[in-house]
Amino acid sequence: MKVFVLRRVLWTIPVLLLVILFTFLLVRAIATGPFSPENAPPAVQSKFHLDKPWYVQYAYYVKGVFTFDLGPSMSRTRTVNDIIAEQYPNSLLLGLLALAWAFAIGIPAGLIAALRPRSVLDFTVMGLSTVGFAFPNFLVATLLIYYCSVKLGWFPTSGWPNEHWELDRHVVLPSLTLSLMPMAWFARLLRGSVLETIGQDYVRAARARGLRSKQIIFRHVLKNSLFPLVTVAGPIIGYLITGTFVVEWIFSIPGIGRYFITAAFARDYSVVLGITVVLSVTIIVANLLVDLAYFALDPRTRDARG
């Protein structure tokens, strides 16, 4: 276990370096405005190392990342660390709430559909999951705002709680919008996994021993059917992170995704770089945790990896 964890952690270092390198080169390729090397005054060039070769600038930035110093913002008086510390908790809360919606609705829906195959309930769940895949976030957000906020007045049209990790009516529509695709994915994936597990020999043996249906479903079928959901948790978290860009912009949420768009329009490339690094680290850590969870839950994985 320790060797596996160490190996996975070490692999994150070159991945992070490549992410920083590609983002750094892309930012340099599109750098325009007052902070481009051609237009920046000498004092600004010296402050942001714009007068140095690109590889020297890259080395300075990598040093800053690994010392947890993402530098100053080019368009504001705050540092990138301050901006991320203020905005990131809102995005993290939004993603966690969306994941909670996906688990709370997607897993029961998939299980119910699998236990009633080819029924009206099964076709309804699969039809709704298809809609969840097909509808983009901006369309879902628009429909929810129109019907749940404008027409019915149940929830506010925009905004976010003033305090970090505070829950009120503002969080419902954004988190539900972001959860729609993961919810549909979980439902379809669990349905297929349960149908496959029900036909296994150990499930037939449990029935032959006279175990009750609830015991068979929750102790044997559901437990072993959740492994595919663990494997897709990493890509799902990546989707949630990228999906916050659209959702935060539509609902005016002061999160890291909305600030990323604002920084890109303002040509604040130090903020763009810093947010990209933080989001990349989040995805890397999420995938690492998924690998560790799968390693701990599946004995076959432990045996194969020694």
Stockholm file with secondary structure:
# STOCKHOLM 1.0

chainA/1-306         MKVFVLRRVLWTIPVLLLVILFTFLLVRAIATGPFSPENAPPAVQSKFHLDKPWYVQYAYYVKGVFTFDLGPSMSRTRTVNDIIAEQYPNSLLLGLLALAWAFAIGIPAGLIAALRPRSVLDFTVMGLSTVGFAFPNFLVATLLIYYCSVKLGWFPTSGWPNEHWELDRHVVLPSLTLSLMPMAWFARLLRGSVLETIGQDYVRAARARGLRSKQIIFRHVLKNSLFPLVTVAGPIIGYLITGTFVVEWIFSIPGIGRYFITAAFARDYSVVLGITVVLSVTIIVANLLVDLAYFALDPRTRDARG
#=GR chainA/1-306 SS CHHHHHHHHHHHHHHHHHHHHHHHHHHHHHCCSTTSTTTSCHHHHHHTTTTSCHHHHHHHHHHHHHTTCCCBCSSSSSBHHHHHHHHHHHHHHHHHHHHHHIIIIIHHHHHHHHHSTTSHHHHHHHHHHHHHHHSCHHHHHHHHIIIIIIISCCSCSSCCCSSTTCCSGGGHHHHHHHHHHHHHHHHHHHHHHHHHHHTSHHHHHHHHTTCCHHHIIIIIIHHHHSHHHHHHHHHHHHHHHHHHHHHHHHTTCCSHHHHHHHHHHTTCHHHHHHHHHHHHHHHHHHHHHHHHHHHHHCHHHHHHHC
#=GC SS_cons         CHHHHHHHHHHHHHHHHHHHHHHHHHHHHHCCSTTSTTTSCHHHHHHTTTTSCHHHHHHHHHHHHHTTCCCBCSSSSSBHHHHHHHHHHHHHHHHHHHHHHIIIIIHHHHHHHHHSTTSHHHHHHHHHHHHHHHSCHHHHHHHHIIIIIIISCCSCSSCCCSSTTCCSGGGHHHHHHHHHHHHHHHHHHHHHHHHHHHTSHHHHHHHHTTCCHHHIIIIIIHHHHSHHHHHHHHHHHHHHHHHHHHHHHHTTCCSHHHHHHHHHHTTCHHHHHHHHHHHHHHHHHHHHHHHHHHHHHCHHHHHHHC
//
